[in-house]
Amino acid sequence: MTPVLRAFAVLVGLGVQSAEAACRQALALALDVSGSVDATEYRLQLDGLAHALSTPEVQAAILAMPDAPIRLFIYEWSGLYEQRVLLDWTELTTQDQIFAVANRLRTTQSAHINDPATAISPAMLFGADALAQQAGCWQKTLDISGDGPANVGKHPTDITDEQLGDIVVNALVIGLHSRSNTSKNLHNVKSLESYFRSFVLRGPGAFAEVAIDHADFAEAMKRKLLREISPPALSSLPQ
């Protein structure tokens, strides 16, 4: 190989490495499908996420840095060993790709596991393992949705920082609808939000978004995504 060709090959190689490393954020979305979630609420979650991804505001935020795209991973969770991948790691670089993800969610059917267990810790570790595959991303974020506290498995606070690695854990807290007693429902939502804030959130800047019930999921997810994926300030970019 001539010196010129060798130099060209090195430059190409560096370009490939840079492209592979240019990931602004790896985002894993974990959807609660435990026994408290009925068929209607299941659809409200998936269709709500699809709606949020289809909005112009969210799409603009996702595509705001073409040279540093977002990678998305979506799974659902319930019991100790019930985690199902709905979307494997996908780099989002065009509107068509985002719409394709939304359409996939709209056609996804429930696995009908109906496990009464709410195993938050295994769901967190499943997401952490997936995020560990995404080397080179500037941020790694796990967003776990839930409508109740853990009732099986380790307590979320028993998960160590070493197990989670360098990820931020956010939450979307979903209240259970109680039309006969709205004040009780609001109290339950605030209690659940406090639980997630105290025991589930991890990492710098971690936050919880709240959906009053599953019907509010789409708007809550939109708010959460806009807060989560807004391009970082220039001062926070890798040097």
C-alpha positions in Angstrom: 0.0 0.0 0.0 1.4 3.4 -0.9 1.8 6.1 1.7 -1.0 8.1 0.2 -3.4 5.2 0.3 -2.3 4.3 3.8 -3.0 7.8 5.0 -6.4 7.8 3.3 -7.2 4.5 5.0 -6.3 5.9 8.4 -8.5 8.9 7.8 -11.4 6.7 6.7 -10.9 4.6 9.8 -11.0 7.6 12.0 -14.1 8.8 10.3 -15.8 5.5 10.9 -14.8 5.5 14.6 -16.1 9.1 15.0 -19.4 8.2 13.4 -19.8 5.2 15.7 -19.0 7.3 18.7 -21.3 10.2 17.8 -24.3 9.2 19.9 -25.9 12.0 21.8 -28.0 9.8 24.0 -28.9 6.2 24.5 -32.5 6.1 25.8 -34.2 3.0 27.1 -38.0 3.3 27.7 -39.5 0.7 30.1 -43.3 0.3 30.1 -45.1 -1.2 33.0 -47.4 -4.1 31.9 -47.9 -5.7 35.3 -51.3 -7.2 36.4 -52.7 -3.8 37.3 -52.6 -2.8 33.6 -55.7 -4.0 31.7 -56.0 -4.3 27.9 -57.3 -0.7 27.5 -54.5 0.7 29.6 -51.9 -1.3 27.7 -53.1 0.3 24.5 -53.1 3.7 26.0 -49.5 3.3 26.9 -48.2 2.0 23.6 -50.4 4.4 21.5 -49.5 7.2 23.9 -45.8 6.7 23.3 -46.5 6.4 19.6 -48.4 9.7 19.7 -45.6 11.4 21.6 -43.0 10.3 19.1 -45.1 11.5 16.3 -45.5 15.1 17.5 -43.5 17.8 15.6 -41.9 19.0 18.9 -40.6 15.7 19.9 -39.3 14.9 16.4 -37.6 18.2 16.2 -35.8 17.5 19.6 -34.8 14.0 18.4 -33.4 15.3 15.1 -31.8 18.5 16.5 -28.2 17.2 16.2 -27.9 15.2 13.0 -24.2 14.4 13.6 -25.0 13.1 17.1 -28.3 11.1 16.9 -30.3 9.4 19.6 -30.5 5.7 20.0 -33.8 4.3 21.3 -34.6 1.0 23.0 -38.1 0.1 24.2 -39.2 -2.8 26.4 -42.1 -3.8 28.7 -41.8 -5.3 32.1 -43.9 -6.9 34.9 -42.6 -9.8 37.1 -39.2 -11.0 38.0 -38.4 -12.6 34.7 -41.0 -10.9 32.4 -39.3 -8.3 30.3 -40.0 -8.2 26.5 -38.1 -6.1 24.0 -40.5 -4.1 21.7 -37.8 -2.2 19.8 -34.1 -3.2 19.8 -31.5 -0.4 19.6 -32.5 1.9 16.8 -30.6 5.1 15.7 -33.1 7.8 14.9 -31.8 10.0 12.1 -34.9 10.8 10.0 -38.6 11.5 10.5 -39.4 8.3 8.5 -37.6 6.2 11.1 -39.4 7.9 14.0 -42.8 7.3 12.3 -41.8 3.7 11.6 -41.2 3.2 15.4 -44.5 4.8 16.2 -46.4 2.6 13.7 -44.6 -0.5 15.2 -45.9 0.4 18.6 -49.4 0.9 17.4 -49.5 -2.6 15.9 -47.8 -4.3 18.9 -50.1 -6.7 20.8 -49.9 -7.6 24.4 -48.2 -10.8 25.4 -51.0 -11.4 27.9 -48.6 -12.4 30.7 -50.9 -10.9 33.4 -48.3 -11.2 36.1 -49.6 -9.6 39.3 -46.0 -8.9 40.3 -44.5 -5.5 40.0 -40.7 -6.1 39.9 -39.1 -2.7 39.5 -35.5 -3.8 40.3 -35.3 -6.5 37.6 -36.8 -4.0 35.1 -34.1 -1.5 36.1 -31.3 -4.0 35.7 -32.6 -5.2 32.4 -32.5 -1.6 31.1 -29.0 -1.1 32.6 -27.7 -4.2 30.8 -29.1 -2.9 27.5 -27.6 0.5 28.0 -24.2 -1.0 28.8 -24.1 -2.1 25.2 -24.1 1.5 24.0 -20.5 2.6 24.4 -19.6 6.0 23.2 -22.9 7.7 23.9 -22.7 11.0 25.7 -25.7 10.2 27.9 -27.3 6.9 28.9 -30.9 7.3 30.2 -33.3 4.7 31.5 -36.9 5.9 31.7 -39.1 3.5 33.7 -42.9 3.9 33.7 -44.9 2.5 36.6 -48.3 2.6 38.2 -47.4 1.0 41.5 -44.5 0.3 44.0 -42.4 -2.9 43.8 -44.0 -5.9 45.4 -41.5 -8.6 44.6 -37.8 -8.9 44.3 -35.1 -6.6 45.7 -36.0 -3.1 46.8 -34.9 -0.6 44.2 -32.5 1.0 46.6 -30.7 -2.3 46.9 -29.4 -1.8 43.3 -25.9 -0.5 43.5 -24.3 2.3 41.5 -21.9 -0.3 40.1 -24.8 -2.4 38.8 -26.3 0.6 37.1 -23.1 2.1 35.7 -23.1 5.7 34.4 -26.8 5.9 33.6 -29.5 8.3 34.7 -32.8 6.7 35.8 -36.0 8.8 35.3 -39.6 7.8 35.9 -43.0 8.3 34.5 -45.5 7.8 37.3 -49.0 6.7 36.3 -51.9 7.1 38.7 -54.7 4.5 38.8 -58.0 6.0 37.7 -60.6 6.3 40.4 -63.5 8.4 39.0 -65.6 7.8 42.1 -63.0 9.5 44.3 -60.8 12.0 42.5 -59.2 13.4 45.7 -58.2 9.9 46.7 -56.7 9.3 43.2 -54.6 12.5 43.4 -53.4 11.5 46.9 -52.3 8.1 45.5 -50.5 9.7 42.6 -48.6 12.0 45.0 -47.7 9.0 47.2 -46.5 7.0 44.2 -44.5 10.0 42.9 -42.8 10.3 46.3 -42.0 6.6 46.1 -40.3 6.8 42.7 -38.5 10.0 43.7 -37.2 8.5 46.9 -36.3 5.0 45.7 -36.1 4.7 41.9 -34.5 7.9 40.5 -30.8 7.8 40.1 -28.0 10.0 38.7 -27.5 13.7 38.1 -30.6 15.6 36.9 -32.9 12.6 37.4 -36.6 13.5 37.4 -40.1 12.1 37.6 -43.0 13.1 35.3 -46.6 12.3 36.3 -49.6 11.1 34.4 -52.8 11.3 36.5 -54.0 8.1 34.9 -53.3 6.0 31.7 -55.5 8.4 29.6 -53.0 11.1 30.5 -50.0 9.0 29.4 -49.5 10.5 25.9 -49.2 14.1 27.2 -47.0 13.1 30.1 -44.8 11.1 27.8 -44.5 14.0 25.5 -43.5 16.3 28.3 -41.0 13.8 29.6 -39.4 13.2 26.2 -39.0 16.9 25.5 -37.3 17.4 28.9 -35.2 14.3 28.5 -33.9 14.6 24.9 -33.4 18.4 24.5 -29.9 18.9 23.1 -27.3 19.6 25.7 -25.8 23.0 26.2 -22.5 23.5 24.3 -20.6 23.7 27.6 -21.7 20.2 28.5 -20.6 18.5 25.2 -17.6 16.2 25.2 -14.4 18.0 24.5 
